């Protein structure tokens, strides 16, 4: 083995330290968590919206049917 094999790697190839790796993972975790929370919130809002629409649609149908039958 020549001496060149023992040269330190350039910064980009150096192994990441444990703390750096952990910090990066924590950042990713936080981003995932906020994204998940936002998706959940958006989903529940969407469900409420759709539920309200279908509920109003049923009421409208009943009212229309009642008006139609009542004539």
C-alpha positions in Angstrom: 0.0 0.0 0.0 1.4 3.4 -0.9 1.2 6.5 1.3 -1.4 8.0 -1.0 -4.0 5.5 0.3 -3.7 7.1 3.7 -4.5 10.6 2.5 -7.6 12.1 4.3 -10.6 12.2 2.1 -12.0 15.5 0.8 -14.6 17.0 3.1 -17.6 15.7 1.0 -16.4 12.1 1.3 -15.5 12.2 5.0 -17.8 10.1 7.1 -20.4 12.2 8.8 -20.0 12.4 12.6 -22.7 10.8 14.8 -24.0 14.2 16.0 -24.4 15.6 12.5 -26.2 12.5 11.4 -28.5 12.5 14.4 -29.2 16.2 13.9 -30.1 15.7 10.3 -32.3 12.8 11.2 -34.1 14.9 13.8 -34.7 17.6 11.2 -36.1 15.1 8.8 -38.3 13.6 11.6 -39.6 17.1 12.5 -40.4 17.8 8.8 -42.2 14.5 8.4 -44.1 15.0 11.6 -45.3 18.5 10.6 -46.2 17.2 7.1 -48.1 14.3 8.7 -50.0 16.6 11.0 -50.9 19.0 8.2 -52.1 16.1 6.0 -54.2 14.8 8.9 -55.7 18.3 9.4 -56.3 18.7 5.7 -58.0 15.3 5.6 -60.3 16.0 8.5 -61.2 19.4 7.1 -61.9 17.8 3.7 -64.0 15.1 5.4 -66.0 17.7 7.2 -66.5 19.6 4.0 -67.7 16.6 2.1 -69.8 15.4 5.0 -71.5 18.8 5.2 -72.1 18.8 1.4 -73.6 15.4 1.4 -75.7 16.2 4.4 -77.0 19.4 2.8 -77.6 17.5 -0.4 -79.8 14.9 1.4 -81.7 17.7 3.2 -82.2 19.5 -0.2 -83.5 16.2 -1.8 -85.9 15.7 1.1 -87.2 19.3 0.9 -87.6 19.0 -2.9 -89.3 15.6 -2.6 -91.6 17.1 0.1 -92.4 20.1 -2.1 -93.0 17.8 -5.0 -95.2 15.4 -3.0 -97.0 18.2 -1.2 -98.2 19.8 -4.5 
